[in-house]
């Protein structure tokens, strides 16, 4: 199922979504983003994983995720590439901000 | 450019992202989501528009958006279908929650 998450297709699948804010150490956001981007390209069950800079706080970033199941998300945290990214990224992190768990139910992406 | 927002492709384009929370009147979230989903399928410049239920607050929903420009986002608010959705949705809304403006810079979607 592509990210074209048509409402119909979604009714049979309970997707899992995450909206999370992360704080980088001052001046280290770009490095942290690059590390996160590298480690998160091959994650089974991940329909979307987007990393974005917060426009108001220059040290904050947002990760918005869509998974085909909560289980696949949990399993991703054990993937070697993700573990490696977490290990390399942690020294650049100041902490975590807000975190919201969601169920994506409608929407589209435009290819 | 598909939503496969490879880091390289992003370096030439400054994308515009929005993460916004909306509150429905008690028991009216599903109706509000359906209205929003209907009115937001044909929006020039919109790379992703996902509506999700908040897993903790049964009246709250989240909209995460990615646009190829801030201007395209602003223009979308004048589209007849969007104006219609806002007009039909407003009576079902209790208000707006948190809102974050971002610049998506990395990430992928898996087709």
Backbone of each chain as ProteinMPNN parsed JSONL, in Angstrom:
{"seq_chain_A": "XXXXXXXXXXXXXXXXXXXXXXXXXXXXXXXXXXXXXXXXXXXXXXXXXXXXXXXXXXXXXXXXXXXXXXXXXXXXXXXXXXXXXXXXXXXXXXXXXXXXXXXXXXXXXXX", "coords_chain_A": {"N_chain_A": [[0.866, -1.178, 0.0], [0.745, 2.029, -1.031], [1.799, 5.361, 0.002], [-0.404, 6.701, -0.562], [-2.79, 7.134, 1.162], [-5.649, 6.313, 0.842], [-8.943, 6.92, 2.109], [-10.685, 4.717, 2.025], [-8.943, 2.434, 1.848], [-7.865, 2.583, 4.306], [-9.719, 1.798, 6.081], [-9.623, -0.92, 6.597], [-7.237, -1.36, 7.861], [-5.527, -0.699, 10.822], [-3.699, 1.93, 11.237], [-0.619, 3.159, 12.616], [0.445, 6.053, 14.128], [2.948, 8.548, 14.812], [3.897, 11.536, 16.357], [6.561, 13.386, 17.072], [8.707, 15.419, 19.048], [12.049, 16.467, 19.103], [14.992, 17.591, 20.795], [17.951, 19.099, 19.796], [21.395, 19.491, 20.728], [22.639, 22.817, 21.092], [23.244, 24.159, 17.903], [23.687, 21.677, 16.721], [21.711, 20.467, 15.293], [21.429, 19.92, 12.514], [23.353, 17.939, 12.033], [22.331, 15.923, 13.661], [19.898, 15.41, 12.403], [20.8, 14.407, 9.962], [21.982, 12.005, 10.758], [19.754, 10.638, 11.8], [18.235, 10.447, 9.484], [19.773, 8.802, 7.882], [19.672, 6.348, 9.208], [17.117, 5.407, 8.977], [15.932, 4.408, 6.681], [15.231, 1.909, 5.803], [12.881, 0.372, 6.983], [10.831, -2.083, 7.897], [7.356, -1.99, 7.378], [7.048, 0.684, 7.713], [5.379, 3.455, 6.624], [5.664, 6.105, 6.272], [8.121, 8.453, 7.124], [9.12, 11.281, 8.294], [11.371, 13.908, 8.724], [11.636, 17.002, 10.216], [12.578, 20.43, 10.494], [11.946, 22.515, 13.269], [10.309, 25.569, 12.895], [10.426, 27.667, 14.633], [12.009, 27.152, 16.84], [15.348, 26.81, 16.843], [16.814, 24.658, 17.613], [15.149, 22.546, 17.712], [13.494, 19.644, 16.39], [11.13, 17.803, 14.408], [9.609, 14.653, 14.149], [7.559, 12.899, 12.099], [5.638, 10.086, 11.812], [4.305, 7.243, 10.069], [2.968, 4.09, 10.396], [2.327, 0.697, 9.406], [1.534, -0.851, 11.45], [1.471, -0.897, 15.055], [3.126, -2.726, 16.122], [5.1, -3.135, 14.185], [6.332, -0.68, 14.368], [7.398, -0.798, 16.988], [9.159, -2.947, 16.656], [11.001, -1.832, 14.964], [12.738, -0.416, 16.492], [14.628, -2.113, 17.259], [16.136, -2.638, 15.08], [19.333, -2.941, 13.53], [20.345, -0.69, 12.08], [18.793, 1.369, 13.058], [19.327, 1.283, 15.789], [22.007, 1.933, 15.67], [21.846, 4.529, 14.689], [20.553, 5.767, 16.808], [22.474, 5.467, 18.803], [24.607, 6.943, 17.724], [23.36, 9.374, 17.471], [22.557, 10.153, 20.004], [24.553, 11.582, 21.595], [24.261, 14.086, 20.521], [21.883, 15.014, 21.248], [19.65, 17.028, 23.176], [17.393, 16.418, 24.419], [13.992, 15.13, 24.648], [10.946, 16.379, 23.32], [7.551, 17.168, 22.989], [5.209, 14.457, 22.493], [3.076, 12.578, 20.548], [0.751, 10.022, 20.109], [-0.92, 8.568, 17.413], [-3.735, 7.629, 15.277], [-3.608, 7.347, 12.045], [-6.085, 8.108, 9.685], [-7.055, 9.127, 7.372], [-6.344, 10.76, 4.263], [-3.936, 11.894, 1.859], [-1.186, 11.429, -0.359], [0.619, 13.187, -2.772], [1.809, 12.079, -5.708]], "CA_chain_A": [[0.0, 0.0, 0.0], [1.559, 3.236, -1.098], [1.39, 6.293, 1.052], [-1.692, 7.266, -0.958], [-3.603, 6.461, 2.181], [-7.051, 6.637, 0.593], [-9.771, 6.613, 3.278], [-11.224, 3.333, 1.927], [-7.913, 1.43, 2.174], [-7.485, 2.67, 5.72], [-10.723, 1.286, 7.017], [-9.345, -2.289, 7.008], [-5.938, -1.41, 8.536], [-5.352, 0.329, 11.859], [-2.341, 2.45, 11.124], [-0.059, 3.725, 13.844], [1.165, 7.298, 13.814], [3.684, 9.194, 15.89], [4.364, 12.902, 16.14], [7.48, 13.552, 18.191], [9.661, 16.529, 19.0], [13.371, 16.154, 19.669], [15.834, 18.784, 20.915], [19.382, 18.874, 19.588], [22.259, 20.443, 21.424], [22.741, 24.028, 20.262], [24.096, 24.113, 16.714], [23.949, 20.308, 16.257], [20.484, 19.884, 14.713], [21.634, 19.4, 11.144], [24.086, 16.663, 12.169], [21.399, 14.925, 14.228], [18.934, 15.07, 11.345], [21.484, 13.565, 8.957], [22.149, 10.671, 11.354], [18.429, 10.017, 11.847], [17.79, 10.172, 8.107], [20.555, 7.658, 7.385], [19.347, 5.073, 9.867], [15.67, 5.11, 8.989], [15.438, 4.279, 5.301], [14.785, 0.542, 5.482], [12.185, -0.084, 8.19], [9.626, -2.808, 7.509], [6.083, -1.515, 7.922], [7.016, 2.15, 7.824], [4.763, 4.046, 5.43], [6.174, 7.469, 6.134], [8.998, 8.88, 8.231], [9.573, 12.591, 7.815], [12.088, 14.696, 9.731], [11.456, 18.411, 9.856], [13.08, 21.454, 11.417], [10.961, 23.411, 13.868], [10.615, 26.889, 12.333], [10.605, 28.701, 15.66], [13.093, 26.779, 17.759], [16.401, 26.339, 15.924], [17.404, 23.402, 18.088], [14.123, 21.495, 17.775], [13.082, 18.992, 15.154], [9.917, 16.995, 14.534], [9.551, 13.436, 13.335], [6.181, 12.412, 11.937], [5.749, 8.717, 11.314], [3.11, 6.43, 9.844], [3.342, 2.665, 10.332], [1.159, -0.15, 9.131], [1.099, -1.411, 12.742], [2.252, -0.474, 16.212], [4.146, -3.754, 16.317], [6.227, -2.846, 13.283], [7.086, 0.454, 14.922], [8.179, -1.281, 18.135], [10.249, -3.801, 16.156], [12.014, -1.016, 14.268], [13.706, 0.116, 17.46], [15.672, -3.143, 17.416], [16.903, -2.786, 13.833], [20.722, -2.485, 13.688], [20.564, 0.668, 11.548], [18.129, 2.325, 13.956], [20.134, 1.277, 17.017], [23.246, 2.666, 15.358], [21.499, 5.963, 14.59], [20.275, 6.241, 18.171], [23.758, 5.542, 19.524], [25.401, 8.063, 17.192], [22.625, 10.623, 17.636], [22.329, 10.505, 21.413], [25.438, 12.653, 22.099], [23.898, 15.384, 19.924], [20.528, 15.314, 21.704], [19.47, 17.691, 24.467], [16.253, 15.773, 25.065], [12.793, 14.942, 23.844], [9.863, 17.325, 23.635], [6.212, 16.581, 23.004], [5.065, 13.199, 21.764], [1.654, 12.25, 20.407], [0.465, 8.794, 19.369], [-2.158, 8.795, 16.642], [-4.172, 6.618, 14.303], [-3.916, 7.978, 10.761], [-7.319, 7.518, 9.136], [-7.457, 9.692, 6.064], [-5.3, 11.633, 3.755], [-3.342, 11.495, 0.584], [0.073, 12.075, -0.73], [0.5, 13.478, -4.204], [3.068, 11.727, -6.403]], "C_chain_A": [[0.903, 1.228, 0.0], [1.113, 4.203, -0.024], [0.061, 6.931, 0.693], [-2.753, 6.638, -0.082], [-5.065, 6.818, 1.979], [-7.894, 6.173, 1.783], [-10.239, 5.159, 3.215], [-10.173, 2.337, 2.439], [-7.665, 1.421, 3.684], [-8.483, 1.949, 6.619], [-10.394, -0.132, 7.459], [-8.087, -2.349, 7.864], [-5.908, -0.328, 9.607], [-3.904, 0.789, 11.811], [-1.908, 3.012, 12.469], [0.741, 4.954, 13.462], [1.859, 7.856, 15.045], [4.091, 10.598, 15.46], [5.27, 13.201, 17.325], [8.454, 14.7, 17.99], [10.943, 16.12, 19.699], [14.173, 17.45, 19.728], [17.285, 18.382, 20.692], [20.155, 19.826, 20.501], [22.424, 21.658, 20.511], [23.711, 23.856, 19.09], [24.297, 22.727, 16.124], [22.751, 19.669, 15.544], [20.718, 19.237, 13.353], [22.353, 18.049, 11.182], [23.142, 15.567, 12.657], [20.399, 14.468, 13.172], [19.573, 14.128, 10.333], [21.638, 12.131, 9.477], [20.809, 9.937, 11.372], [17.968, 9.607, 10.45], [18.496, 8.92, 7.557], [20.017, 6.338, 7.93], [17.912, 4.612, 9.692], [15.107, 4.892, 7.591], [14.86, 2.894, 5.013], [14.091, -0.045, 6.707], [10.885, -0.761, 7.795], [8.372, -2.258, 8.186], [5.977, -0.013, 8.042], [6.461, 2.738, 6.521], [5.255, 5.466, 5.196], [6.998, 7.805, 7.371], [9.61, 10.178, 7.754], [10.191, 13.37, 8.972], [12.033, 16.157, 9.296], [12.05, 19.314, 10.925], [11.907, 22.237, 11.977], [11.305, 24.816, 13.389], [10.85, 27.953, 13.4], [11.776, 28.408, 16.583], [14.217, 26.134, 16.949], [17.111, 25.081, 16.397], [16.415, 22.24, 18.036], [13.843, 20.914, 16.396], [11.857, 18.124, 15.458], [10.04, 15.765, 13.645], [8.097, 12.99, 13.297], [6.258, 11.074, 11.198], [4.369, 8.111, 11.083], [3.574, 4.992, 9.617], [2.107, 1.826, 10.018], [0.711, -0.886, 10.396], [2.005, -0.886, 13.855], [3.397, -1.467, 16.452], [5.366, -3.5, 15.433], [7.041, -1.657, 13.797], [7.979, -0.027, 16.061], [9.381, -2.103, 17.657], [11.368, -2.96, 15.526], [13.097, -0.529, 15.22], [14.838, -0.882, 17.717], [16.513, -3.306, 16.152], [18.326, -2.237, 14.022], [20.932, -1.038, 13.229], [19.944, 1.717, 12.474], [18.905, 2.423, 15.273], [21.415, 2.085, 16.822], [22.969, 4.168, 15.308], [21.247, 6.54, 15.981], [21.584, 6.425, 18.929], [24.58, 6.741, 19.043], [24.707, 9.408, 17.429], [22.537, 11.094, 19.081], [23.264, 11.601, 21.917], [25.071, 14.038, 21.567], [22.52, 15.851, 20.422], [20.532, 16.038, 23.044], [18.284, 17.061, 25.199], [15.093, 15.615, 24.104], [11.734, 15.96, 24.262], [8.55, 16.583, 23.635], [6.159, 15.329, 22.148], [3.588, 12.82, 21.73], [1.514, 10.963, 19.592], [-0.878, 8.968, 18.673], [-2.537, 7.551, 15.85], [-4.512, 7.337, 13.014], [-5.123, 7.301, 10.108], [-7.692, 8.058, 7.762], [-6.312, 10.547, 5.56], [-4.715, 11.081, 2.478], [-1.943, 12.059, 0.498], [0.002, 12.184, -2.245], [1.804, 13.145, -4.886], [3.192, 12.504, -7.701]], "O_chain_A": [[1.71, 1.433, 0.907], [0.195, 3.931, 0.75], [-0.545, 7.617, 1.515], [-3.503, 5.754, -0.497], [-5.665, 7.517, 2.795], [-7.592, 5.149, 2.396], [-10.201, 4.447, 4.219], [-10.443, 1.52, 3.32], [-7.306, 0.396, 4.263], [-8.168, 1.545, 7.738], [-10.803, -0.548, 8.543], [-7.894, -3.35, 8.554], [-6.225, 0.829, 9.332], [-3.003, 0.102, 12.294], [-2.73, 3.298, 13.339], [1.605, 4.904, 12.586], [1.41, 7.657, 16.174], [4.565, 10.811, 14.344], [4.802, 13.262, 18.462], [8.959, 14.917, 16.888], [10.914, 15.498, 20.761], [14.062, 18.302, 18.847], [17.786, 17.447, 21.315], [19.622, 20.829, 20.976], [22.355, 21.53, 19.288], [24.859, 23.453, 19.278], [25.004, 22.589, 15.125], [22.772, 18.479, 15.229], [20.248, 18.13, 13.091], [21.996, 17.129, 10.446], [23.147, 14.446, 12.149], [20.095, 13.28, 13.065], [18.948, 13.159, 9.9], [21.449, 11.167, 8.734], [20.731, 8.764, 11.008], [17.38, 8.541, 10.27], [17.893, 8.1, 6.865], [19.92, 5.344, 7.21], [17.527, 3.556, 10.194], [13.932, 5.164, 7.345], [14.081, 2.732, 4.074], [14.671, -0.882, 7.399], [9.933, -0.089, 7.399], [8.333, -2.084, 9.404], [4.933, 0.511, 8.431], [7.026, 2.528, 5.448], [5.26, 5.961, 4.069], [6.625, 7.486, 8.5], [10.509, 10.182, 6.913], [9.61, 13.475, 10.053], [12.344, 16.495, 8.154], [12.024, 18.993, 12.113], [10.978, 22.583, 11.246], [12.464, 25.224, 13.462], [11.404, 29.015, 13.114], [12.453, 29.324, 17.049], [14.052, 25.031, 16.427], [17.918, 24.505, 15.667], [16.784, 21.092, 18.282], [13.941, 21.6, 15.379], [11.593, 17.765, 16.606], [10.525, 15.849, 12.517], [7.485, 12.737, 14.334], [6.851, 10.957, 10.126], [3.406, 8.413, 11.789], [4.434, 4.712, 8.781], [0.982, 2.214, 10.334], [-0.367, -1.479, 10.417], [3.145, -0.489, 13.619], [4.476, -1.101, 16.917], [6.508, -3.631, 15.873], [8.266, -1.627, 13.68], [9.168, 0.291, 16.103], [10.483, -1.969, 18.188], [12.537, -3.343, 15.56], [14.227, -0.264, 14.811], [15.863, -0.544, 18.31], [17.502, -4.039, 16.159], [18.498, -1.173, 14.617], [21.608, -0.258, 13.899], [20.491, 2.805, 12.653], [19.11, 3.516, 15.801], [21.841, 2.824, 17.709], [23.749, 4.973, 15.816], [21.67, 7.653, 16.291], [21.774, 7.428, 19.617], [25.174, 7.461, 19.846], [25.361, 10.442, 17.57], [22.453, 12.293, 19.347], [22.799, 12.495, 22.624], [25.522, 15.05, 22.104], [22.054, 16.934, 20.067], [21.312, 15.708, 23.936], [18.172, 17.15, 26.422], [15.194, 15.922, 22.917], [11.653, 16.345, 25.428], [8.437, 15.5, 24.209], [6.941, 15.155, 21.213], [2.934, 12.752, 22.771], [2.094, 10.837, 18.513], [-1.844, 9.451, 19.265], [-1.788, 6.578, 15.762], [-5.606, 7.889, 12.894], [-5.173, 6.076, 9.994], [-8.548, 7.5, 7.077], [-5.446, 10.99, 6.314], [-4.977, 9.945, 2.084], [-1.578, 13.018, 1.179], [-0.616, 11.352, -2.908], [2.805, 13.832, -4.682], [4.176, 12.347, -8.423]]}, "seq_chain_B": "XXXXXXXXXXXXXXXXXXXXXXXXXXXXXXXXXXXXXXXXXXXXXXXXXXXXXXXXXXXXXXXXXXXXXXXXXXXXXXXXXXXXXXXXXXXXXXXXXXXXXXXXXXXXXXX", "coords_chain_B": {"N_chain_B": [[7.687, 15.476, -7.928], [7.724, 12.819, -5.836], [6.392, 11.695, -2.646], [8.55, 10.584, -1.698], [10.718, 11.847, -0.117], [13.657, 12.218, -0.68], [16.737, 13.067, 0.914], [18.577, 14.432, -0.706], [17.009, 15.526, -2.82], [15.641, 17.353, -1.405], [17.297, 19.375, -0.79], [17.261, 21.403, -2.661], [14.78, 22.521, -2.53], [12.689, 24.386, -0.428], [10.67, 23.033, 1.718], [7.388, 23.221, 3.163], [5.981, 22.61, 6.259], [3.306, 21.504, 8.363], [2.027, 20.889, 11.551], [-0.8, 20.183, 13.154], [-3.266, 20.421, 15.719], [-6.669, 19.63, 16.226], [-9.812, 20.128, 17.776], [-12.723, 18.258, 18.07], [-16.271, 18.585, 18.541], [-17.714, 16.79, 21.284], [-18.047, 13.424, 20.377], [-18.232, 13.965, 17.652], [-16.031, 13.667, 16.069], [-15.427, 11.804, 13.999], [-17.156, 12.504, 11.933], [-16.208, 15.065, 11.396], [-13.633, 14.508, 10.531], [-14.2, 13.122, 8.17], [-15.326, 15.131, 6.602], [-13.157, 16.902, 6.378], [-11.375, 15.262, 5.012], [-12.634, 14.892, 2.586], [-12.54, 17.437, 1.409], [-9.918, 17.969, 0.821], [-8.433, 16.821, -1.21], [-7.518, 17.644, -3.645], [-5.202, 19.629, -3.908], [-3.139, 21.965, -5.087], [0.35, 21.686, -4.933], [0.47, 20.363, -2.573], [2.091, 17.917, -0.846], [1.707, 16.04, 1.046], [-0.962, 15.167, 3.134], [-2.241, 14.329, 5.978], [-4.673, 12.964, 8.057], [-5.287, 12.272, 11.393], [-6.43, 10.371, 14.184], [-6.237, 11.353, 17.568], [-4.732, 9.317, 19.966], [-5.172, 9.437, 22.649], [-6.951, 11.418, 23.386], [-10.242, 11.422, 22.753], [-11.664, 13.267, 21.323], [-9.911, 14.702, 19.884], [-7.962, 15.471, 16.966], [-5.27, 15.153, 14.587], [-3.573, 16.936, 12.089], [-1.204, 16.479, 9.694], [0.898, 18.047, 7.51], [2.57, 18.447, 4.356], [4.021, 20.7, 2.193], [4.966, 21.964, -1.03], [5.626, 24.569, -0.959], [5.291, 27.471, 1.154], [3.623, 29.336, 0.142], [1.9, 27.93, -1.539], [0.506, 26.545, 0.378], [-0.823, 28.626, 1.722], [-2.413, 29.551, -0.378], [-4.115, 27.436, -0.69], [-6.089, 27.704, 1.154], [-7.956, 29.232, 0.032], [-9.178, 27.739, -1.849], [-12.152, 26.499, -3.371], [-13.136, 23.935, -2.545], [-11.823, 23.566, -0.148], [-12.656, 25.753, 1.327], [-15.328, 25.124, 1.47], [-15.21, 22.78, 2.992], [-14.237, 23.794, 5.391], [-16.358, 25.459, 6.114], [-18.433, 23.58, 6.421], [-17.307, 21.993, 8.335], [-16.833, 23.584, 10.557], [-19.074, 23.871, 12.415], [-18.803, 21.52, 13.804], [-16.573, 21.675, 15.237], [-14.684, 22.111, 18.238], [-12.561, 23.596, 18.735], [-9.127, 24.752, 18.219], [-6.023, 23.115, 18.774], [-2.663, 22.555, 19.574], [-0.148, 23.925, 17.385], [2.3, 23.632, 14.976], [4.802, 24.961, 12.946], [6.854, 23.789, 10.363], [9.942, 22.813, 8.664], [10.205, 20.412, 6.503], [12.871, 18.192, 5.994], [14.035, 15.799, 5.553], [13.583, 12.32, 4.906], [11.432, 9.568, 4.116], [8.986, 7.909, 2.101], [7.33, 4.833, 1.847], [6.605, 3.133, -0.928]], "CA_chain_B": [[8.471, 14.869, -6.832], [6.833, 12.052, -4.989], [6.64, 12.004, -1.243], [9.854, 10.007, -1.362], [11.474, 13.109, -0.006], [15.07, 11.913, -0.407], [17.455, 14.234, 1.455], [19.213, 15.22, -1.806], [15.994, 16.308, -3.545], [15.105, 18.413, -0.55], [18.217, 20.486, -0.54], [17.006, 22.537, -3.557], [13.426, 23.022, -2.311], [12.345, 24.58, 0.981], [9.304, 22.565, 1.912], [6.662, 23.826, 4.29], [5.249, 21.571, 6.985], [2.417, 21.948, 9.441], [1.502, 19.864, 12.454], [-1.841, 20.931, 13.856], [-4.275, 19.661, 16.463], [-8.008, 20.193, 16.153], [-10.731, 19.459, 18.706], [-14.116, 18.157, 17.601], [-17.252, 18.522, 19.62], [-17.808, 15.404, 21.744], [-18.768, 12.464, 19.529], [-18.368, 14.396, 16.254], [-14.721, 13.635, 15.399], [-15.438, 11.015, 12.754], [-17.822, 13.336, 10.903], [-15.301, 16.174, 11.047], [-12.541, 13.931, 9.735], [-14.713, 12.797, 6.824], [-15.481, 16.401, 5.871], [-11.806, 17.398, 6.055], [-10.767, 14.357, 4.017], [-13.278, 15.145, 1.28], [-12.211, 18.74, 0.832], [-8.472, 18.236, 0.748], [-7.785, 15.823, -2.072], [-6.941, 18.236, -4.873], [-4.639, 20.918, -3.477], [-1.852, 22.178, -5.761], [1.525, 21.92, -4.084], [0.403, 19.576, -1.34], [2.81, 16.645, -1.015], [1.143, 15.069, 1.992], [-1.974, 15.745, 4.042], [-2.715, 13.14, 6.684], [-5.547, 13.251, 9.207], [-5.142, 11.151, 12.323], [-7.09, 10.47, 15.486], [-5.372, 11.358, 18.753], [-5.036, 8.055, 20.648], [-5.503, 9.621, 24.068], [-8.113, 12.318, 23.509], [-11.149, 10.91, 21.702], [-12.244, 14.356, 20.535], [-8.842, 15.434, 19.194], [-7.368, 14.906, 15.761], [-4.048, 15.805, 14.15], [-3.354, 17.029, 10.645], [0.202, 16.728, 9.364], [0.909, 18.462, 6.113], [3.83, 18.83, 3.702], [3.74, 21.473, 0.984], [6.202, 22.327, -1.742], [5.941, 25.971, -0.603], [4.366, 28.115, 2.086], [2.642, 30.062, -0.668], [0.862, 26.983, -1.974], [-0.357, 26.255, 1.519], [-1.706, 29.791, 1.932], [-3.398, 29.609, -1.476], [-5.088, 26.338, -0.566], [-7.188, 28.108, 2.039], [-8.955, 29.933, -0.816], [-9.796, 26.786, -2.792], [-13.583, 26.274, -3.065], [-13.373, 22.676, -1.803], [-11.314, 23.748, 1.221], [-13.578, 26.708, 1.971], [-16.565, 24.369, 1.757], [-14.925, 21.853, 4.101], [-14.142, 24.601, 6.614], [-17.712, 25.908, 6.465], [-19.211, 22.423, 6.901], [-16.661, 21.408, 9.507], [-16.777, 24.497, 11.703], [-20.077, 23.58, 13.465], [-18.434, 20.29, 14.535], [-15.295, 21.931, 15.909], [-14.695, 22.766, 19.557], [-11.456, 24.562, 18.738], [-7.831, 24.295, 17.731], [-5.03, 22.853, 19.825], [-1.311, 22.991, 19.277], [0.153, 24.125, 15.964], [3.741, 23.804, 14.787], [5.242, 25.123, 11.568], [8.151, 23.109, 10.23], [10.55, 22.681, 7.33], [10.614, 19.012, 6.281], [14.184, 18.193, 5.334], [14.538, 14.446, 5.257], [12.55, 11.326, 5.189], [11.01, 8.765, 2.972], [7.735, 7.159, 2.263], [7.604, 3.532, 1.241], [5.463, 2.748, -1.797]], "C_chain_B": [[7.493, 14.123, -5.918], [7.107, 12.387, -3.529], [7.965, 11.401, -0.83], [10.85, 11.138, -1.244], [12.919, 12.81, 0.318], [15.789, 13.19, 0.015], [17.997, 15.083, 0.31], [18.159, 16.136, -2.429], [15.57, 17.51, -2.708], [16.022, 19.621, -0.477], [17.913, 21.668, -1.453], [15.664, 23.192, -3.235], [13.217, 23.22, -0.807], [10.882, 24.19, 1.155], [8.696, 23.267, 3.123], [5.845, 22.729, 4.95], [4.397, 22.175, 8.086], [1.991, 20.739, 10.252], [0.463, 20.583, 13.302], [-2.851, 20.019, 14.538], [-5.6, 20.39, 16.397], [-8.895, 19.417, 17.123], [-12.12, 19.448, 18.086], [-15.03, 18.274, 18.806], [-17.385, 17.055, 20.035], [-18.637, 14.524, 20.801], [-18.828, 12.814, 18.063], [-17.057, 14.287, 15.457], [-14.77, 12.913, 14.055], [-16.073, 11.817, 11.616], [-16.884, 14.442, 10.429], [-14.157, 15.666, 10.172], [-13.008, 13.657, 8.305], [-14.835, 14.064, 5.977], [-14.113, 16.932, 5.44], [-11.179, 16.555, 4.946], [-11.342, 14.635, 2.622], [-12.734, 16.403, 0.614], [-10.745, 18.963, 0.524], [-7.748, 17.284, -0.196], [-7.097, 16.433, -3.287], [-6.363, 19.608, -4.536], [-3.268, 21.096, -4.111], [-0.724, 22.453, -4.77], [1.531, 21.1, -2.811], [1.06, 18.213, -1.587], [2.274, 15.58, -0.067], [0.173, 15.791, 2.903], [-2.608, 14.545, 4.719], [-3.515, 13.562, 7.914], [-5.513, 12.035, 10.12], [-5.902, 11.422, 13.611], [-6.028, 10.519, 16.579], [-5.735, 10.106, 19.554], [-5.437, 8.257, 22.099], [-6.752, 10.466, 24.267], [-9.093, 11.987, 22.388], [-11.839, 12.013, 20.898], [-11.185, 15.084, 19.696], [-8.374, 14.697, 17.943], [-6.15, 15.752, 15.376], [-4.006, 15.837, 12.633], [-1.88, 17.35, 10.421], [0.288, 16.947, 7.859], [2.327, 18.737, 5.632], [3.481, 19.486, 2.377], [5.046, 21.794, 0.269], [6.55, 23.8, -1.52], [4.892, 26.487, 0.379], [3.257, 28.835, 1.31], [1.508, 29.131, -1.126], [-0.068, 26.627, -0.814], [-1.347, 27.39, 1.716], [-2.798, 29.829, 0.868], [-4.479, 28.541, -1.299], [-6.305, 26.753, 0.255], [-8.289, 28.846, 1.272], [-9.643, 28.973, -1.796], [-11.26, 26.53, -2.399], [-13.813, 25.022, -2.206], [-12.912, 22.817, -0.351], [-12.234, 24.69, 2.0], [-14.874, 25.983, 2.367], [-16.362, 23.444, 2.947], [-14.864, 22.627, 5.422], [-15.537, 25.018, 7.07], [-18.533, 24.744, 7.037], [-18.622, 21.849, 8.191], [-16.764, 22.269, 10.75], [-17.816, 24.177, 12.772], [-19.719, 22.342, 14.302], [-17.154, 20.487, 15.339], [-15.487, 22.563, 17.279], [-13.547, 23.772, 19.624], [-10.189, 23.95, 18.169], [-6.896, 24.082, 18.914], [-3.673, 23.37, 19.392], [-1.073, 23.072, 17.779], [1.647, 24.409, 15.806], [4.045, 23.937, 13.296], [6.648, 24.543, 11.444], [8.695, 23.256, 8.81], [10.996, 21.233, 7.179], [11.929, 18.962, 5.489], [14.686, 16.794, 4.998], [13.412, 13.46, 5.523], [12.157, 10.595, 3.929], [9.596, 8.274, 3.208], [7.964, 5.885, 1.453], [6.426, 3.117, 0.388], [5.439, 1.253, -2.016]], "O_chain_B": [[6.585, 14.703, -5.324], [7.936, 13.241, -3.213], [8.457, 11.671, 0.265], [11.692, 11.364, -2.113], [13.386, 13.09, 1.422], [15.476, 14.273, -0.479], [17.893, 16.309, 0.341], [18.363, 17.343, -2.558], [15.188, 18.551, -3.243], [15.599, 20.73, -0.151], [18.241, 22.805, -1.116], [15.438, 24.332, -3.64], [13.528, 22.335, -0.01], [9.978, 24.936, 0.779], [9.395, 23.82, 3.973], [5.105, 22.006, 4.282], [4.726, 23.214, 8.658], [1.639, 19.696, 9.701], [0.795, 21.481, 14.076], [-3.238, 18.982, 13.999], [-5.653, 21.616, 16.498], [-8.751, 18.204, 17.276], [-12.629, 20.476, 17.64], [-14.606, 18.085, 19.947], [-17.185, 16.165, 19.208], [-19.78, 14.846, 20.476], [-19.406, 12.06, 17.279], [-16.975, 14.751, 14.32], [-14.196, 13.391, 13.076], [-15.587, 11.805, 10.485], [-16.776, 14.721, 9.235], [-13.766, 16.313, 9.201], [-12.286, 13.932, 7.346], [-14.493, 14.071, 4.795], [-13.928, 17.354, 4.298], [-10.528, 17.087, 4.047], [-10.626, 14.613, 1.621], [-12.497, 16.428, -0.594], [-10.366, 20.021, 0.023], [-6.572, 16.98, 0.007], [-6.21, 15.823, -3.883], [-6.971, 20.632, -4.846], [-2.317, 20.43, -3.701], [-0.824, 23.318, -3.9], [2.498, 21.138, -2.051], [0.617, 17.453, -2.448], [2.371, 14.382, -0.334], [0.452, 16.889, 3.383], [-3.411, 13.831, 4.118], [-3.083, 14.406, 8.699], [-5.691, 10.904, 9.668], [-5.999, 12.562, 14.065], [-5.031, 9.799, 16.513], [-6.915, 9.854, 19.798], [-5.985, 7.347, 22.721], [-7.515, 10.25, 25.208], [-8.813, 12.239, 21.216], [-12.517, 11.733, 19.91], [-11.511, 15.966, 18.901], [-8.391, 13.468, 17.879], [-6.021, 16.906, 15.783], [-4.368, 14.861, 11.975], [-1.374, 18.365, 10.901], [-0.186, 16.14, 7.059], [3.177, 19.198, 6.394], [2.756, 18.927, 1.554], [6.103, 21.882, 0.895], [7.652, 24.231, -1.858], [3.762, 26.0, 0.423], [2.116, 28.926, 1.763], [0.332, 29.494, -1.102], [-1.27, 26.433, -1.001], [-2.548, 27.165, 1.86], [-3.96, 30.104, 1.167], [-5.622, 28.732, -1.713], [-7.402, 26.225, 0.078], [-9.391, 29.056, 1.779], [-10.583, 29.361, -2.49], [-11.562, 26.362, -1.218], [-14.593, 25.053, -1.254], [-13.526, 22.262, 0.561], [-12.546, 24.457, 3.168], [-15.429, 26.203, 3.444], [-17.233, 23.332, 3.81], [-15.377, 22.168, 6.443], [-15.863, 24.943, 8.255], [-19.245, 24.913, 8.026], [-19.338, 21.296, 9.025], [-16.78, 21.755, 11.869], [-17.477, 24.207, 13.955], [-20.273, 22.143, 15.383], [-16.703, 19.578, 16.036], [-16.337, 23.434, 17.463], [-13.55, 24.68, 20.454], [-10.171, 22.81, 17.707], [-6.976, 24.783, 19.923], [-3.553, 24.492, 18.899], [-1.718, 22.371, 16.999], [2.183, 25.322, 16.435], [3.599, 23.124, 12.487], [7.511, 24.769, 12.292], [8.022, 23.741, 7.901], [12.059, 20.862, 7.677], [12.068, 19.608, 4.451], [15.649, 16.632, 4.248], [12.452, 13.73, 6.245], [12.522, 10.982, 2.819], [9.092, 8.231, 4.33], [8.719, 5.887, 0.481], [5.363, 2.784, 0.913], [4.56, 0.745, -2.713]]}, "name": "protein", "num_of_chains": 2, "seq": "XXXXXXXXXXXXXXXXXXXXXXXXXXXXXXXXXXXXXXXXXXXXXXXXXXXXXXXXXXXXXXXXXXXXXXXXXXXXXXXXXXXXXXXXXXXXXXXXXXXXXXXXXXXXXXXXXXXXXXXXXXXXXXXXXXXXXXXXXXXXXXXXXXXXXXXXXXXXXXXXXXXXXXXXXXXXXXXXXXXXXXXXXXXXXXXXXXXXXXXXXXXXXXXXXXXXXXXXXXXXXX"}
